[in-house]
Amino acid sequence: MEVAKKILITGGAGFIGSHVVRLFVNKYPQYQIFNLDKLTYAGNLENLMDIEGQSNYHFIRADIADEQAVKQVFAEVQPDAVIHLAAESHVDRSIKDPTAFIYTNIIGTVNLLNAAKDLWKAEHRPDDLDKHLFYHISTDEVYGSLDNGGFFLETTPYDPQSPYSASKASSDHFVRAWHNTYKLPVVISNCSNNYGPYQFPEKLIPLCIHNITHEKPLPIYGKGENIRDWLYVVDHARAIDVIYHQGKTGETYNIGGFNEWKNIDIVRLLCQIMDKKLNRAAGESEKLITFVKDRAGHDLRYAIDANKVMHELGWQPSLQFEEGLEKTIDWYLSNEVWLNNVTSGNYQKYYEEQYG
């Protein structure tokens, strides 16, 4: 594709999205980056304070589930490309309130697809859309659960097991349908579990860092034997950059670190590192581990085969897990104010006052 001048990044105030926005704003000053975010509990403009005010960065508050709002954004911005990360993403929340995931992850994606289709086809002949790209960011959870052997491939059949993964699988199918039916230029990537700075502390690693710091229980589902493939969030942002610029239209790319860990082993490693950093006796934090009733529909194992993006596009993860975990712990310990604000909801009150 030709180099896009205006890129709309949805969910850019969230965990992964903020890292993508930062990377694109800093690396590509010739681009105009538009960050569209609803600013839910997991969206926080504090994540992007270091780039606020840069001439090629713009923020728009809008809900992708609002069709008219999406149409208005596309009419005003006239984006050349979309990098779509906005999503409800926490499995536990999807079990309690699946409808919210349907609206944001499915209807929101369709609203964006329609707006992109209508704008770009108005600019070009139906078969002349090479200037544009709709890049949809998805998850490895759409593939379901693996046993102790094998890996998820780009060709693995979908088998979502939770309302969250079902909503993401549905959105993936709609993206491919718009490519096949309307010739919309699209690319999809499915990534393994991310960790790193700015992750909302409902997820395993930041939750445990926070609870260890304050000597609160560390709730672990079942026996903690569920296995996940972990990737440092900055490496995911780098992969998105590579796929956006070099990926082939209509293709899917799996992103992962070949880095499998049982949940209980991650928590024990966190405890060991935290004991050293907090000057506690060895084994002190492990006493906080508390096993709780397993989550409904809890997939046993996810493992991504990332050979396609590595071999075809030349991407490689840059950090070993232990190194990335140390960097992540250091960031959270150095950003207690950020952590306290996001957990208290102070930012949400501010955004309502500022944006209505």
GUZAKE-435273 format. One record per residue (C-alpha): residue in one letter; x, z negated, y. Coordinates in nm, 4 decimals. Each point is the difference from the previous one (the first is absolute). Layout:
<setors>
{'a', {X, Z, Y}}
...
</setors>
This chain:
<setors>
{'m', {0.0000, 0.0000, 0.0000}}
{'e', {0.1000, 0.0416, 0.3619}}
{'v', {0.1142, -0.3111, 0.1840}}
{'a', {-0.3093, -0.1853, 0.1200}}
{'k', {0.0064, -0.1235, 0.3562}}
{'k', {-0.2882, -0.2475, -0.0166}}
{'i', {-0.0427, -0.2238, -0.3032}}
{'l', {-0.2960, -0.2338, -0.0500}}
{'i', {0.0974, -0.2964, -0.2193}}
{'t', {-0.2971, -0.2058, -0.1178}}
{'g', {0.0443, -0.3678, -0.0826}}
{'g', {0.3188, -0.0055, 0.2039}}
{'a', {-0.0349, -0.3654, 0.0976}}
{'g', {-0.0076, -0.1117, -0.3616}}
{'f', {0.2819, -0.0988, -0.2318}}
{'i', {0.1208, 0.3364, -0.1308}}
{'g', {-0.1450, 0.1949, 0.2915}}
{'s', {0.1980, -0.1891, 0.2628}}
{'h', {0.3254, 0.0830, -0.1788}}
{'v', {-0.0992, 0.3680, -0.0134}}
{'v', {-0.0964, 0.0065, 0.3688}}
{'r', {0.3261, -0.1684, 0.0999}}
{'l', {0.2068, 0.2427, -0.2063}}
{'f', {-0.1697, 0.3099, 0.1411}}
{'v', {0.0019, -0.1215, 0.3622}}
{'n', {0.3707, -0.0854, -0.0116}}
{'k', {0.1221, 0.2860, -0.2179}}
{'y', {-0.2025, 0.2807, 0.1568}}
{'p', {-0.0147, -0.0391, 0.3799}}
{'q', {-0.1233, 0.3616, 0.0202}}
{'y', {-0.3231, -0.1017, -0.1797}}
{'q', {-0.2956, -0.1718, 0.1612}}
{'i', {-0.1153, -0.2746, -0.2375}}
{'f', {-0.3607, -0.1217, 0.0235}}
{'n', {-0.0720, -0.3246, -0.1844}}
{'l', {-0.3693, -0.0329, -0.0904}}
{'d', {-0.0958, -0.3435, -0.1276}}
{'k', {-0.3169, -0.2078, -0.0120}}
{'l', {0.2050, -0.3214, 0.0357}}
{'t', {-0.1606, -0.1908, -0.2828}}
{'y', {0.1557, -0.3250, -0.1201}}
{'a', {0.2883, 0.1980, -0.1551}}
{'g', {0.0635, 0.2219, 0.3041}}
{'n', {0.2204, -0.1582, 0.2617}}
{'l', {0.1558, 0.1648, 0.3053}}
{'e', {0.2605, -0.2765, 0.0019}}
{'n', {0.1521, 0.1979, -0.2876}}
{'l', {0.0930, 0.2732, 0.2492}}
{'m', {0.1080, -0.1943, 0.3078}}
{'d', {0.3488, 0.1516, -0.0224}}
{'i', {-0.1294, 0.3536, 0.0619}}
{'e', {-0.2866, -0.0772, 0.2345}}
{'g', {0.0562, 0.1852, 0.3260}}
{'q', {0.2009, 0.2835, -0.1500}}
{'s', {-0.1147, 0.3312, 0.1474}}
{'n', {-0.0781, 0.1635, -0.3349}}
{'y', {-0.2126, -0.2877, -0.1348}}
{'h', {-0.3743, -0.0362, 0.0625}}
{'f', {-0.2530, -0.2455, -0.1419}}
{'i', {-0.3693, 0.0698, -0.0617}}
{'r', {-0.2407, -0.2618, -0.1276}}
{'a', {-0.2685, 0.1561, -0.2176}}
{'d', {-0.1727, -0.0403, -0.3361}}
{'i', {0.0512, 0.2944, -0.2366}}
{'a', {-0.3355, -0.0838, -0.1625}}
{'d', {-0.1655, 0.0896, 0.3340}}
{'e', {-0.0486, 0.3779, -0.0195}}
{'q', {-0.0634, 0.0509, 0.3711}}
{'a', {0.3016, -0.2095, 0.0974}}
{'v', {0.2224, 0.2075, -0.2298}}
{'k', {-0.1351, 0.3259, 0.1459}}
{'q', {0.0696, -0.1276, 0.3505}}
{'v', {0.3581, -0.0957, -0.0878}}
{'f', {0.0673, 0.3454, -0.1454}}
{'a', {-0.1565, 0.1694, 0.3016}}
{'e', {0.2147, -0.2003, 0.2415}}
{'v', {0.3297, -0.0082, -0.1923}}
{'q', {-0.0142, 0.3432, -0.1687}}
{'p', {0.2458, -0.1141, -0.2683}}
{'d', {0.2128, 0.2524, -0.1857}}
{'a', {0.0274, -0.2296, -0.3013}}
{'v', {-0.1451, -0.3194, -0.1470}}
{'i', {0.1840, -0.2683, -0.1969}}
{'h', {-0.2826, -0.2077, -0.1434}}
{'l', {0.0811, -0.3600, -0.0932}}
{'a', {-0.3081, -0.1849, 0.1298}}
{'a', {-0.1635, -0.1823, -0.2908}}
{'e', {-0.1400, -0.3249, -0.1248}}
{'s', {0.2661, -0.0909, -0.2524}}
{'h', {-0.0362, -0.3475, -0.1519}}
{'v', {-0.1434, -0.0041, -0.3524}}
{'d', {-0.1427, -0.3527, 0.0295}}
{'r', {-0.1922, 0.0968, 0.3140}}
{'s', {-0.1330, 0.3127, -0.1731}}
{'i', {-0.1452, -0.2152, -0.2773}}
{'k', {-0.1798, -0.2191, 0.2526}}
{'d', {-0.1106, 0.2804, 0.2345}}
{'p', {0.0258, 0.3453, -0.1590}}
{'t', {-0.2242, 0.1628, 0.2614}}
{'a', {0.2612, -0.0390, 0.2742}}
{'f', {0.2450, 0.1921, -0.2184}}
{'i', {-0.2502, 0.2810, -0.0523}}
{'y', {-0.0552, 0.0412, 0.3729}}
{'t', {0.3654, -0.0087, 0.1051}}
{'n', {0.1801, 0.1558, -0.2935}}
{'i', {-0.2525, 0.2661, -0.1008}}
{'i', {-0.2247, 0.0772, 0.2971}}
{'g', {0.2863, -0.0549, 0.2446}}
{'t', {0.2180, 0.2481, -0.1880}}
{'v', {-0.2791, 0.2597, -0.0112}}
{'n', {-0.0572, -0.0418, 0.3751}}
{'l', {0.3676, 0.0725, 0.0623}}
{'l', {0.0014, 0.2965, -0.2380}}
{'n', {-0.3024, 0.1537, 0.1711}}
{'a', {0.1424, -0.0542, 0.3468}}
{'a', {0.3315, 0.1571, -0.1003}}
{'k', {-0.1728, 0.2936, -0.1708}}
{'d', {-0.2255, 0.0698, 0.2972}}
{'l', {0.2781, -0.0264, 0.2580}}
{'w', {0.2644, 0.1994, -0.1844}}
{'k', {-0.2308, 0.2779, -0.1203}}
{'a', {-0.1269, 0.0407, 0.3554}}
{'e', {0.3605, 0.0633, 0.1050}}
{'h', {0.0971, 0.2376, -0.2831}}
{'r', {-0.1328, 0.2365, -0.2597}}
{'p', {-0.0994, -0.1857, -0.3193}}
{'d', {0.3140, 0.1265, -0.1764}}
{'d', {0.2357, -0.0726, 0.2915}}
{'l', {0.0376, -0.3784, 0.0041}}
{'d', {0.3724, -0.0359, -0.0708}}
{'k', {0.0588, -0.1787, 0.3282}}
{'h', {-0.2070, -0.2967, -0.1184}}
{'l', {0.0093, -0.2684, -0.2689}}
{'f', {-0.2337, -0.2748, -0.1169}}
{'y', {0.2227, -0.2541, -0.1782}}
{'h', {-0.1964, -0.2590, -0.1964}}
{'i', {0.1772, -0.3226, -0.1048}}
{'s', {-0.1358, -0.1501, -0.3219}}
{'t', {0.0907, -0.2532, -0.2667}}
{'d', {0.1181, -0.0142, -0.3602}}
{'e', {-0.3054, -0.2125, -0.0816}}
{'v', {-0.2129, 0.3147, -0.0326}}
{'y', {0.1684, 0.0638, -0.3366}}
{'g', {-0.1281, -0.3223, -0.1564}}
{'s', {0.2122, -0.2213, -0.2223}}
{'l', {0.3016, 0.0756, -0.2193}}
{'d', {0.1061, -0.1823, -0.3114}}
{'n', {0.3664, -0.0930, -0.0415}}
{'g', {0.1123, 0.3606, -0.0348}}
{'g', {-0.0064, 0.3124, 0.2132}}
{'f', {-0.0377, 0.0746, 0.3700}}
{'f', {-0.2616, 0.1414, 0.2352}}
{'l', {0.0630, 0.3697, 0.0631}}
{'e', {-0.1617, 0.2198, 0.2625}}
{'t', {-0.2006, 0.1497, -0.2885}}
{'t', {-0.1193, -0.3354, -0.1420}}
{'p', {-0.3827, -0.0035, -0.0242}}
{'y', {-0.1737, -0.2335, 0.2410}}
{'d', {-0.1431, -0.3208, -0.1451}}
{'p', {-0.0692, -0.2431, 0.2894}}
{'q', {-0.0998, -0.3511, -0.1050}}
{'s', {-0.0940, -0.1789, 0.3259}}
{'p', {-0.2260, 0.0870, 0.2949}}
{'y', {0.3156, 0.0467, 0.2083}}
{'s', {0.1671, 0.2438, -0.2390}}
{'a', {-0.3310, 0.1809, -0.0573}}
{'s', {-0.0401, 0.0526, 0.3738}}
{'k', {0.3561, 0.1331, 0.0295}}
{'a', {-0.0462, 0.2266, -0.3026}}
{'s', {-0.3146, 0.1369, 0.1598}}
{'s', {0.1774, 0.0681, 0.3275}}
{'d', {0.2798, 0.1811, -0.1888}}
{'h', {-0.2598, 0.2229, -0.1666}}
{'f', {-0.1628, 0.0825, 0.3336}}
{'v', {0.3368, 0.0960, 0.1500}}
{'r', {0.0672, 0.2375, -0.2901}}
{'a', {-0.3552, 0.1361, 0.0228}}
{'w', {0.0451, 0.0857, 0.3691}}
{'h', {0.3246, 0.1762, -0.0907}}
{'n', {-0.1616, 0.2006, -0.2800}}
{'t', {-0.3288, 0.0724, 0.1752}}
{'y', {0.0976, 0.0412, 0.3651}}
{'k', {0.3722, 0.0840, -0.0395}}
{'l', {0.0900, -0.3055, 0.2061}}
{'p', {0.3780, -0.0513, -0.0254}}
{'v', {0.0450, -0.3398, -0.1656}}
{'v', {0.2557, -0.2095, -0.1812}}
{'i', {-0.0527, -0.3331, -0.1803}}
{'s', {0.2414, -0.2753, -0.0951}}
{'n', {-0.0702, -0.2961, -0.2289}}
{'c', {0.2305, -0.2970, 0.0464}}
{'s', {0.0771, -0.3174, -0.1906}}
{'n', {-0.0187, -0.3530, 0.1462}}
{'n', {0.1666, -0.0377, 0.3392}}
{'y', {0.1659, -0.3087, 0.1444}}
{'g', {0.1853, -0.0777, 0.3208}}
{'p', {-0.0538, -0.1069, 0.3637}}
{'y', {-0.3473, -0.0047, 0.1600}}
{'q', {-0.1982, -0.0242, -0.3246}}
{'f', {-0.3158, -0.2080, 0.0400}}
{'p', {0.0415, -0.3275, -0.1919}}
{'e', {-0.2837, 0.0594, -0.2444}}
{'k', {0.2396, 0.2019, -0.2181}}
{'l', {0.2219, -0.1668, -0.2605}}
{'i', {0.3444, -0.0034, 0.1623}}
{'p', {-0.0887, -0.1036, 0.3587}}
{'l', {-0.2592, -0.2465, -0.1314}}
{'c', {0.2623, -0.1705, -0.2151}}
{'i', {0.2568, -0.0031, 0.2820}}
{'h', {-0.2551, -0.1622, 0.2304}}
{'n', {-0.1189, -0.2516, -0.2583}}
{'i', {0.3507, -0.0959, -0.1111}}
{'t', {0.0973, -0.0578, 0.3628}}
{'h', {-0.2952, -0.2356, 0.0462}}
{'e', {0.0201, -0.1511, -0.3513}}
{'k', {-0.3426, 0.1308, -0.1009}}
{'p', {-0.1016, 0.1079, -0.3520}}
{'l', {0.1059, 0.3441, -0.1209}}
{'p', {-0.3102, 0.1435, -0.1761}}
{'i', {0.0929, 0.2352, -0.2856}}
{'y', {-0.2674, 0.1941, -0.1876}}
{'g', {-0.0163, -0.0580, -0.3766}}
{'k', {0.3483, -0.0578, -0.1396}}
{'g', {0.1703, 0.2133, 0.2644}}
{'e', {0.0878, 0.2674, -0.2539}}
{'n', {-0.1438, 0.2938, 0.1927}}
{'i', {0.2738, 0.2518, 0.0770}}
{'r', {0.0403, 0.1980, 0.3220}}
{'d', {0.2526, 0.2519, 0.1293}}
{'w', {0.1253, -0.1154, 0.3419}}
{'l', {0.1289, 0.2066, 0.2932}}
{'y', {0.1357, -0.1168, 0.3355}}
{'v', {-0.2405, 0.1201, 0.2681}}
{'v', {0.2674, 0.1700, 0.2104}}
{'d', {0.0907, 0.2124, -0.3024}}
{'h', {-0.3676, 0.0977, -0.0336}}
{'a', {-0.0053, 0.1039, 0.3666}}
{'r', {0.3108, 0.2111, -0.0616}}
{'a', {-0.1715, 0.1663, -0.2960}}
{'i', {-0.3047, 0.0785, 0.2143}}
{'d', {0.2307, 0.1585, 0.2571}}
{'v', {0.1622, 0.2190, -0.2671}}
{'i', {-0.3299, 0.1018, -0.1593}}
{'y', {-0.1557, 0.0776, 0.3387}}
{'h', {0.2846, 0.2324, 0.0952}}
{'q', {0.0955, 0.1472, -0.3373}}
{'g', {-0.2917, -0.0476, -0.2400}}
{'k', {-0.1898, 0.2994, -0.1313}}
{'t', {-0.3607, 0.0457, 0.1079}}
{'g', {-0.2471, -0.0973, -0.2712}}
{'e', {0.2537, -0.2131, -0.1883}}
{'t', {-0.0050, -0.3666, -0.0999}}
{'y', {0.3123, -0.2187, 0.0082}}
{'n', {0.0377, -0.3402, -0.1659}}
{'i', {0.2200, -0.2479, 0.1882}}
{'g', {0.1553, -0.3001, -0.1735}}
{'g', {0.3183, -0.1941, -0.0462}}
{'f', {0.0418, -0.0089, -0.3809}}
{'n', {-0.0041, -0.3728, 0.0665}}
{'e', {-0.2400, -0.1864, -0.2291}}
{'w', {-0.0502, -0.3755, 0.0231}}
{'k', {-0.2443, -0.2452, -0.1519}}
{'n', {-0.1859, -0.1917, 0.2704}}
{'i', {0.1221, -0.3341, -0.1303}}
{'d', {0.3626, 0.1166, 0.0050}}
{'i', {-0.0311, 0.1126, 0.3622}}
{'v', {-0.1480, -0.3350, 0.0994}}
{'r', {0.2773, -0.1911, -0.1787}}
{'l', {0.2637, 0.2132, 0.1721}}
{'l', {-0.1698, -0.0650, 0.3346}}
{'c', {0.0081, -0.3722, -0.0730}}
{'q', {0.3713, 0.0086, -0.0793}}
{'i', {0.0881, 0.1906, 0.3171}}
{'m', {-0.2273, -0.2127, 0.2172}}
{'d', {0.1444, -0.3259, -0.1366}}
{'k', {0.3440, 0.1124, 0.1152}}
{'k', {-0.1178, 0.1187, 0.3411}}
{'l', {-0.2072, -0.3133, 0.0640}}
{'n', {0.2716, -0.2351, -0.1350}}
{'r', {-0.2243, -0.1305, -0.2745}}
{'a', {0.1082, -0.1210, -0.3420}}
{'a', {0.0184, 0.2735, -0.2626}}
{'g', {-0.3352, 0.0317, -0.1775}}
{'e', {-0.1938, -0.1824, 0.2707}}
{'s', {-0.2167, 0.2942, 0.1041}}
{'e', {-0.0780, 0.1017, -0.3600}}
{'k', {-0.2028, -0.3209, -0.0264}}
{'l', {-0.2515, 0.1652, 0.2363}}
{'i', {-0.0895, 0.2720, -0.2536}}
{'t', {-0.3662, -0.0335, -0.1005}}
{'f', {-0.1607, 0.2261, -0.2592}}
{'v', {-0.3584, 0.0967, 0.0824}}
{'k', {-0.2756, 0.1946, -0.1762}}
{'d', {0.0945, 0.3651, -0.0326}}
{'r', {-0.1507, 0.2538, 0.2367}}
{'a', {-0.2847, 0.2166, -0.1320}}
{'g', {0.1233, 0.3398, -0.1159}}
{'h', {0.3645, -0.0967, 0.0512}}
{'d', {0.2168, 0.2938, -0.1140}}
{'l', {0.2922, -0.1052, -0.2185}}
{'r', {0.2718, 0.2395, 0.1095}}
{'y', {0.0722, 0.2679, 0.2595}}
{'a', {0.3155, 0.2091, -0.0157}}
{'i', {0.0683, 0.3137, 0.2023}}
{'d', {0.2114, 0.2957, -0.1086}}
{'a', {0.1452, 0.1122, 0.3337}}
{'n', {0.2208, 0.2756, -0.1383}}
{'k', {-0.1966, 0.2777, 0.1698}}
{'v', {0.0547, -0.1247, 0.3561}}
{'m', {0.3588, -0.0923, -0.0841}}
{'h', {0.1006, 0.3291, -0.1603}}
{'e', {-0.2087, 0.2457, 0.2040}}
{'l', {0.0261, -0.1627, 0.3435}}
{'g', {0.3174, -0.2105, -0.0290}}
{'w', {-0.1521, -0.3399, 0.0838}}
{'q', {0.1558, -0.3171, -0.1440}}
{'p', {-0.0830, -0.3687, 0.0539}}
{'s', {0.2749, -0.1646, 0.2032}}
{'l', {-0.0275, -0.3680, -0.0964}}
{'q', {0.0250, -0.1945, -0.3224}}
{'f', {-0.2906, -0.2404, -0.0429}}
{'e', {0.2020, -0.3194, 0.0416}}
{'e', {0.1506, 0.1309, 0.3248}}
{'g', {-0.3389, 0.1081, 0.1330}}
{'l', {-0.1532, -0.3345, -0.0951}}
{'e', {0.2720, -0.1870, 0.1911}}
{'k', {-0.0637, 0.2158, 0.3089}}
{'t', {-0.3734, -0.0599, -0.0333}}
{'i', {0.0364, -0.3782, -0.0297}}
{'d', {0.2350, -0.0105, 0.2979}}
{'w', {-0.2491, 0.1982, 0.2083}}
{'y', {-0.2924, -0.2314, -0.0798}}
{'l', {0.2060, -0.3125, 0.0613}}
{'s', {0.1039, 0.1421, 0.3383}}
{'n', {-0.3541, 0.1026, 0.0990}}
{'e', {-0.2084, -0.3125, -0.0421}}
{'v', {-0.1878, 0.0727, 0.3244}}
{'w', {-0.1126, 0.3405, -0.1315}}
{'l', {-0.1034, -0.1569, -0.3306}}
{'n', {-0.1949, -0.2806, 0.1649}}
{'n', {-0.1785, 0.2413, 0.2322}}
{'v', {-0.1133, 0.2404, -0.2706}}
{'t', {-0.1198, -0.2812, -0.2261}}
{'s', {-0.1847, -0.1763, 0.2830}}
{'g', {-0.1749, 0.3142, 0.1271}}
{'n', {0.1361, -0.0398, 0.3532}}
{'y', {0.0786, 0.3710, 0.0236}}
{'q', {-0.3535, 0.0953, -0.0968}}
{'k', {-0.1419, -0.2001, 0.2916}}
{'y', {0.2475, 0.1688, 0.2354}}
{'y', {-0.0863, 0.3511, -0.1226}}
{'e', {-0.3708, -0.0605, 0.0455}}
{'e', {0.0639, -0.1081, 0.3577}}
{'q', {0.2254, 0.3005, 0.0690}}
{'y', {-0.1816, 0.2772, -0.1872}}
{'g', {-0.3524, -0.1294, -0.0495}}
</setors>
